[in-house]
């Protein structure tokens, strides 16, 4: 079997009108690549006939250098799980990801792959001229700006799904929640050379967006979680233990003030609010220390047992 150079992953959910058009665009782009490639469509349990529409179109693929796979998930697990499934079944040296709604332009893949060939480990898209509603664009820009400032990252557009990554940088990487949006940052924290390039963003012509404004909140929560796991994933006791010890240290001078009031001013402890605060901090500190120990046990158990995927495959077909 010839070695596969590029795997293009396209997760989709209810995109019956867009998939045939996207497939034709992808085939045209991939045909310009001389090496063997594959396109992996991941159906996240669509209910609008998307699979039938896609299969009808891809059966006409006459290019023997292009393999087309269709993975169907048992139920709607979400875009992150669908992308994870595509990555696990990808065989290419390079993995590309893009949305199925036609807002990502497949022709940008050629430029992005060229960036990999000059030395970058991953190339991610920046929708500088974004074709979405003004309120959505404004909130997205604010969220991306805050993330750049707080987490010291160089990226302007974490929400762009268009990405091209060397496969070895995705090895043993698992995505949870909505963390597919954080691939750029996760790779950056891994030490990969990540380039951000301006890409063409098109208006959605048919279908409906699957994302609301709540996605920004989910993104920030996933980012905090990812940062914790990246920095302290193998040493959670450092985080919980630090809070625990600080809490106990703060309680010591408060207890000293309680004793001082008792012996020099005759204030009984049940009338002194500092006693309650100090007691609370001591108990809180002990709880944090115990949580740290429990977290250490969980983490060590996790790393010493078999990892599980976040999805279940119903079937896989190669056309």
Number of C-alpha atoms within 10 A of each C-alpha: 3 8 11 18 16 26 28 26 27 25 27 26 22 21 24 22 17 21 24 19 15 21 21 14 16 17 20 13 15 24 15 9 14 9 14 19 25 23 26 25 25 27 24 23 21 18 13 13 13 20 24 10 16 21 15 10 15 19 10 9 14 10 11 8 16 21 18 21 20 22 23 24 22 14 14 16 15 20 24 20 26 29 23 23 24 25 23 14 15 22 17 20 15 23 26 27 25 23 18 23 28 20 22 24 18 23 15 18 24 14 12 25 21 12 19 19 9 8 10 17 22 27 25 25 28 22 21 13 12 17 14 14 9 10 10 13 14 12 13 19 16 11 18 21 16 14 19 15 10 9 12 10 16 17 20 21 22 22 19 21 23 23 24 27 27 20 19 12 16 17 10 8 13 17 19 15 16 19 22 22 20 19 19 27 22 20 18 18 15 11 11 17 14 22 19 18 19 15 23 18 21 16 13 15 11 12 12 10 9 11 8 8 11 8 14 18 11 14 21 18 15 20 20 13 13 20 16 15 13 13 12 13 15 15 17 22 22 15 16 19 20 16 19 24 18 13 20 20 15 15 22 15 12 18 19 14 15 20 17 13 15 14 10 8 9 10 14 13 15 9 9 14 10 17 20 16 14 23 16 15 22 22 15 17 24 18 16 21 21 16 18 22 18 14 18 18 13 13 15 13 11 11 10 9 8 7 10 7 12 16 18 14 13 11 10 12 10 11 12
